[in-house]
Amino acid sequence: MATTPLPLTGDVVALARLLCDIPSVSGTEGPLADAVEAALQGRAHLEVLRDGDAVVARTRLGRAERVVIAGHLDTVPIAGNVPSELRPGPDGTELWGRGSVDMKAGVAVQLVLAATLEAPTRDVTWVFYDNEEVDADRNGLGRLVREHPDWVRGDLAVLCEPTAGAIEGGCNGTLRAEVRLTGRAAHSGRAWLGVNAIHGAAPVLARLAAYEPRAVEVDGLVYREGLNAVGIRGGIAGNVIPDECVVTVNYRFAPALTLEGAQDHVREVFDGFEVTFTDGAPGARPGLDHPAAASFAAAVSGLTGRPPAAKEGWTDVARFSALGVPAVNFGPGDPTLAHADDERCPVDQITGCLAGLQAWLTS
């Protein structure tokens, strides 16, 4: 497929539409990555690097501070929502189409600024990566952190995930655990000969129902935690007393806790039961006390009038946190519309995010 030319010096909304119209479902980002690389190559103020379908462009101006601004190129599968459209909405024009929220509008903002800001007041590393919407071991930013950490280090990272144009600092961590109950199998017609493992899950569910999640302040932002059953399985037939039941639990924890600390908390809640951890990722502190983060928050909040808030979900900012880089989320689009068939992003949020980042990078 021929590389689609990307006009980076014109209308950011038109560029966002064009990006949405280049299909890039996870694993098929090649043509879009080619287009991004071609559009940035040859610009005298940028060094352009590539690893797989991840493209990195960075200035080398010798500034006292380096910031990393990142976004992913892939989307979830298309659901009849490409090509994109501009439609009237309740608060102005909206861009409709797959990726308009998650997160090609944010990528369009990145590309316009990467191309046009030849002398920002901070050195900038622009990161466009692949495979964010699939298994973590395929994540392009994770690959860059593992194989090229020097490409993505800085004093602050901004991830252009959708936040409706507000700053959301850091993110909660997440883990999944299985609480296993055992019993003794028997014919259900002679139930007294067995021990029902599903019935044995009752105290586990009772502990979850009684659990009071915490609200934890980290660097001035309040993160709400949650501990919930997200699955339960047990039983092999309609006439057999089950000898095993497994309750799957998800814990969303504030970035004040390490992953190990979160695991200890879950063990404490389910003391006396067999607990096995199946997945986990640490959160990220927002680092708003860091000078680079504080200046970003001041510049953007001054334009939007909206103070930073906590990011309640997990995002790739945690990968920067693992490098010791404070990180925030900031991008156009309502995150509750990400992956929806009616995915749509207000145009004024796209232009607003462009203005906010530009003000900060030139102040």
C-alpha positions as CSV (number, residue, x, y, z in Angstrom):
1,M,0.0,0.0,0.0
2,A,1.3,3.4,-1.0
3,T,2.1,5.7,1.9
4,T,-0.7,8.2,2.5
5,P,0.7,11.8,2.5
6,L,-0.1,13.5,5.8
7,P,-0.5,17.3,5.6
8,L,0.9,18.4,9.0
9,T,0.8,22.2,8.7
10,G,-2.9,22.7,8.0
11,D,-6.2,22.1,9.9
12,V,-5.7,19.7,12.8
13,V,-9.3,18.5,12.5
14,A,-8.9,17.6,8.8
15,L,-5.7,15.7,9.8
16,A,-7.6,13.9,12.5
17,R,-10.2,12.8,9.9
18,L,-7.5,11.6,7.6
19,L,-5.9,9.6,10.4
20,C,-9.3,8.0,11.2
21,D,-9.7,7.1,7.5
22,I,-6.5,5.1,7.5
23,P,-7.4,1.7,9.1
24,S,-5.0,0.7,11.8
25,V,-6.6,-2.0,13.9
26,S,-4.0,-3.4,16.3
27,G,-1.4,-5.4,14.3
28,T,-2.1,-3.6,11.0
29,E,-0.6,-0.2,11.9
30,G,2.2,-0.5,9.2
31,P,0.7,1.9,6.6
32,L,-0.1,4.5,9.2
33,A,3.3,4.2,10.8
34,D,4.8,4.6,7.3
35,A,2.8,7.7,6.8
36,V,3.8,9.2,10.1
37,E,7.5,8.4,9.5
38,A,7.4,9.9,6.0
39,A,5.7,13.1,7.2
40,L,8.3,13.7,9.9
41,Q,11.4,12.6,8.0
42,G,13.4,15.4,6.5
43,R,12.3,18.1,9.0
44,A,15.5,19.7,10.1
45,H,14.6,20.1,13.8
46,L,13.7,16.4,14.3
47,E,15.6,13.2,14.6
48,V,13.3,10.4,13.5
49,L,13.7,6.8,14.8
50,R,11.7,3.7,14.2
51,D,11.3,0.3,15.9
52,G,8.7,-2.0,14.2
53,D,5.6,0.1,13.8
54,A,6.6,2.6,16.5
55,V,7.9,6.0,15.4
56,V,9.9,8.4,17.6
57,A,10.8,12.0,16.6
58,R,12.8,14.2,18.9
59,T,14.3,17.6,19.0
60,R,18.0,18.1,20.1
61,L,18.1,21.8,21.0
62,G,20.0,21.5,24.3
63,R,17.2,22.7,26.4
64,A,17.3,22.3,30.2
65,E,14.2,20.0,30.1
66,R,13.0,17.2,27.9
67,V,9.3,16.1,27.8
68,V,7.9,13.1,26.1
69,I,4.5,13.3,24.4
70,A,3.1,10.0,23.3
71,G,0.1,8.4,21.6
72,H,-0.8,5.1,20.1
73,L,-1.6,4.5,16.4
74,D,-3.9,1.5,16.7
75,T,-7.6,1.2,17.2
76,V,-10.0,-1.6,18.1
77,P,-11.8,-3.2,15.2
78,I,-13.9,-1.0,12.9
79,A,-17.7,-1.3,13.3
80,G,-19.0,0.4,10.3
81,N,-17.7,3.7,11.6
82,V,-15.1,4.5,8.9
83,P,-14.9,6.7,6.9
84,S,-15.1,9.5,9.4
85,E,-17.7,12.3,9.4
86,L,-18.2,15.7,10.8
87,R,-21.7,16.1,12.4
88,P,-23.4,18.7,14.4
89,G,-23.5,17.9,18.2
90,P,-25.2,19.5,21.2
91,D,-22.1,21.6,21.9
92,G,-20.8,22.2,18.4
93,T,-19.3,20.1,15.6
94,E,-18.1,16.5,16.4
95,L,-15.8,14.2,14.6
96,W,-17.4,10.7,14.3
97,G,-15.5,7.6,13.4
98,R,-13.3,4.8,14.8
99,G,-10.3,6.2,16.6
100,S,-11.8,9.8,16.8
101,V,-11.6,9.4,20.6
102,D,-9.1,6.6,21.2
103,M,-6.9,8.2,20.0
104,K,-6.3,9.6,16.6
105,A,-7.5,13.1,17.5
106,G,-4.7,13.2,20.1
107,V,-2.3,11.8,17.5
108,A,-3.3,14.6,15.1
109,V,-2.5,17.2,17.8
110,Q,0.9,15.6,18.3
111,L,1.7,15.5,14.6
112,V,0.8,19.2,14.0
113,L,2.9,20.3,16.9
114,A,5.8,18.0,16.1
115,A,6.0,19.5,12.6
116,T,5.4,23.1,13.4
117,L,7.2,23.7,16.7
118,E,10.8,24.1,15.4
119,A,12.1,25.8,18.6
120,P,10.0,24.8,21.6
121,T,11.2,26.0,25.0
122,R,11.7,22.4,26.1
123,D,13.2,19.6,24.1
124,V,10.4,17.2,23.0
125,T,10.3,13.5,22.2
126,W,7.2,12.6,20.2
127,V,6.2,9.0,20.4
128,F,3.7,7.2,18.1
129,Y,3.4,3.5,19.0
130,D,1.6,0.3,18.0
131,N,-0.5,-2.4,19.7
132,E,-1.9,-0.5,22.7
133,E,-5.3,-2.1,22.4
134,V,-4.2,-5.7,22.7
135,D,-2.2,-7.9,25.1
136,A,0.4,-6.0,27.2
137,D,3.3,-8.1,25.9
138,R,2.7,-6.7,22.4
139,N,2.4,-3.1,23.5
140,G,4.7,-0.9,21.4
141,L,5.5,1.6,24.2
142,G,6.4,-1.4,26.4
143,R,8.8,-2.6,23.7
144,L,10.4,0.8,23.5
145,V,10.8,1.0,27.3
146,R,12.4,-2.5,27.3
147,E,14.6,-2.2,24.2
148,H,15.2,1.6,23.8
149,P,14.7,3.2,27.2
150,D,16.9,6.1,26.1
151,W,14.4,7.0,23.4
152,V,11.6,7.6,25.8
153,R,13.2,9.1,28.9
154,G,12.4,12.7,30.0
155,D,11.5,15.0,32.8
156,L,7.8,14.5,32.2
157,A,5.6,12.4,30.0
158,V,2.2,13.4,28.6
159,L,0.1,10.6,27.2
160,C,-2.6,11.9,24.8
161,E,-5.3,9.5,25.9
162,P,-8.8,10.9,25.9
163,T,-9.6,13.0,29.0
164,A,-12.1,15.4,27.5
165,G,-9.4,18.0,27.4
166,A,-8.6,18.0,31.1
167,I,-5.4,16.8,32.8
168,E,-5.7,13.4,34.5
169,G,-2.6,12.6,36.6
170,G,-1.0,9.2,36.9
171,C,-3.3,6.2,37.1
172,N,-4.5,3.5,39.4
173,G,-2.8,0.1,39.4
174,T,-4.7,-3.1,38.7
175,L,-4.4,-6.7,39.6
176,R,-6.5,-9.9,39.1
177,A,-6.5,-12.7,41.6
178,E,-8.3,-16.1,41.8
179,V,-9.7,-17.2,45.2
180,R,-10.1,-20.9,45.1
181,L,-12.5,-23.0,47.2
182,T,-12.4,-26.8,47.3
183,G,-14.9,-29.4,48.3
184,R,-15.7,-33.0,47.6
185,A,-17.6,-34.3,44.5
186,A,-20.7,-36.4,44.9
187,H,-23.9,-37.2,43.0
188,S,-26.4,-34.4,43.7
189,G,-29.0,-37.1,44.6
190,R,-26.7,-37.9,47.6
191,A,-25.5,-34.4,48.3
192,W,-24.7,-35.3,51.9
193,L,-21.8,-37.4,50.7
194,G,-20.1,-34.3,49.1
195,V,-19.0,-30.9,50.1
196,N,-20.2,-28.1,47.8
197,A,-17.4,-25.8,46.8
198,I,-19.7,-23.2,45.3
199,H,-21.5,-22.9,48.7
200,G,-18.1,-22.4,50.2
201,A,-17.7,-19.2,48.2
202,A,-20.4,-17.5,50.3
203,P,-17.9,-16.0,52.8
204,V,-15.7,-14.8,50.0
205,L,-18.6,-12.9,48.4
206,A,-19.7,-11.7,51.8
207,R,-16.2,-10.1,52.4
208,L,-16.4,-8.4,49.0
209,A,-19.9,-7.1,49.7
210,A,-18.8,-5.7,53.0
211,Y,-15.6,-4.2,51.6
212,E,-15.3,-0.5,51.8
213,P,-12.9,0.8,49.1
214,R,-10.5,3.6,50.0
215,A,-10.1,7.1,48.6
216,V,-6.3,7.8,48.7
217,E,-4.7,11.2,48.1
218,V,-1.5,11.0,46.1
219,D,0.4,14.2,45.1
220,G,-2.7,16.2,45.7
221,L,-5.1,14.1,43.6
222,V,-7.6,11.6,45.1
223,Y,-7.7,8.1,43.6
224,R,-10.8,5.9,44.3
225,E,-10.0,2.2,44.8
226,G,-12.2,-0.8,44.1
227,L,-12.2,-4.5,45.0
228,N,-14.7,-6.5,43.1
229,A,-15.6,-10.0,41.9
230,V,-15.5,-10.0,38.1
231,G,-16.1,-13.7,37.5
232,I,-17.0,-17.0,39.2
233,R,-16.8,-20.6,37.9
234,G,-17.5,-24.0,39.3
235,G,-19.4,-27.2,38.6
236,I,-19.1,-29.7,35.8
237,A,-22.6,-31.1,35.4
238,G,-26.2,-30.5,36.6
239,N,-26.2,-33.6,38.8
240,V,-22.7,-33.3,40.4
241,I,-21.9,-31.5,43.6
242,P,-18.9,-29.3,42.6
243,D,-15.6,-29.9,44.2
244,E,-14.1,-26.6,43.1
245,C,-15.2,-23.0,42.8
246,V,-13.0,-20.1,41.7
247,V,-13.9,-16.4,42.3
248,T,-12.0,-14.0,40.1
249,V,-11.3,-10.7,41.8
250,N,-10.1,-7.4,40.4
251,Y,-8.4,-4.8,42.6
252,R,-7.9,-1.3,41.4
253,F,-5.5,0.4,43.7
254,A,-4.1,3.9,44.2
255,P,-0.5,4.6,43.0
256,A,0.6,5.0,46.6
257,L,0.8,1.2,46.7
258,T,3.3,-0.9,44.9
259,L,2.1,-4.0,43.1
260,E,3.5,-6.1,45.9
261,G,1.7,-4.0,48.5
262,A,-1.6,-4.4,46.6
263,Q,-1.1,-8.2,46.6
264,D,-0.5,-8.1,50.3
265,H,-3.7,-6.2,50.8
266,V,-5.7,-8.8,48.8
267,R,-4.1,-11.6,50.8
268,E,-5.2,-9.8,54.0
269,V,-8.8,-9.4,52.8
270,F,-9.0,-13.1,51.9
271,D,-7.0,-14.4,54.8
272,G,-7.7,-18.1,55.2
273,F,-8.4,-18.7,51.5
274,E,-6.1,-19.9,48.7
275,V,-5.3,-16.8,46.6
276,T,-3.4,-16.9,43.3
277,F,-2.4,-13.8,41.3
278,T,-2.9,-14.0,37.6
279,D,-2.2,-10.5,36.3
280,G,-1.1,-7.2,37.6
281,A,0.3,-3.8,36.7
282,P,1.5,-1.0,39.0
283,G,-0.1,2.4,38.9
284,A,1.7,5.7,38.2
285,R,2.1,8.7,40.6
286,P,1.2,11.9,38.8
287,G,4.3,13.7,40.1
288,L,2.6,17.1,40.1
289,D,5.1,18.3,42.6
290,H,7.8,17.9,39.9
291,P,8.6,21.3,38.3
292,A,7.9,20.1,34.8
293,A,4.5,18.6,35.7
294,A,3.6,21.7,37.7
295,S,4.3,24.0,34.8
296,F,2.3,21.9,32.5
297,A,-0.7,21.8,34.9
298,A,-0.5,25.6,35.3
299,A,-0.4,26.3,31.6
300,V,-3.2,23.9,30.6
301,S,-5.5,24.7,33.6
302,G,-5.0,28.4,33.0
303,L,-6.6,27.9,29.5
304,T,-9.3,25.3,30.4
305,G,-10.1,26.5,33.9
306,R,-10.2,22.8,35.0
307,P,-7.7,21.6,37.7
308,P,-6.0,18.3,37.3
309,A,-7.9,15.2,38.5
310,A,-6.9,11.6,39.1
311,K,-7.0,9.0,36.3
312,E,-9.1,6.2,37.7
313,G,-8.3,3.6,35.1
314,W,-4.9,2.1,34.1
315,T,-3.1,3.7,31.1
316,D,0.4,3.5,29.6
317,V,1.6,6.4,31.9
318,A,2.5,3.5,34.2
319,R,5.3,2.5,31.7
320,F,6.8,5.9,32.1
321,S,6.5,5.8,35.8
322,A,8.5,2.6,35.8
323,L,11.4,4.6,34.2
324,G,11.0,7.2,37.0
325,V,9.3,9.7,34.7
326,P,6.2,11.5,36.1
327,A,3.4,11.2,33.7
328,V,-0.1,12.7,33.1
329,N,-2.9,12.0,30.6
330,F,-4.2,14.8,28.4
331,G,-6.1,14.5,25.2
332,P,-9.4,15.2,23.4
333,G,-12.4,13.0,23.6
334,D,-14.8,11.6,26.2
335,P,-13.1,8.4,27.4
336,T,-16.5,6.8,28.0
337,L,-17.0,6.8,24.2
338,A,-13.8,5.0,23.4
339,H,-14.4,1.8,21.5
340,A,-18.1,2.6,21.1
341,D,-19.8,2.2,17.8
342,D,-20.8,5.9,18.0
343,E,-17.3,7.0,18.9
344,R,-17.1,10.8,18.4
345,C,-15.0,13.7,19.6
346,P,-15.9,17.4,19.9
347,V,-13.9,19.5,17.5
348,D,-13.4,22.2,20.1
349,Q,-11.6,19.7,22.3
350,I,-9.2,18.9,19.5
351,T,-8.3,22.5,19.0
352,G,-8.3,23.1,22.7
353,C,-5.8,20.4,23.4
354,L,-3.6,21.8,20.5
355,A,-3.7,25.2,22.1
356,G,-2.9,23.9,25.6
357,L,0.1,21.9,24.5
358,Q,1.3,24.7,22.2
359,A,1.1,27.3,25.0
360,W,3.1,25.1,27.4
361,L,5.7,24.2,24.8
362,T,6.3,27.8,23.9
363,S,6.1,29.4,27.3
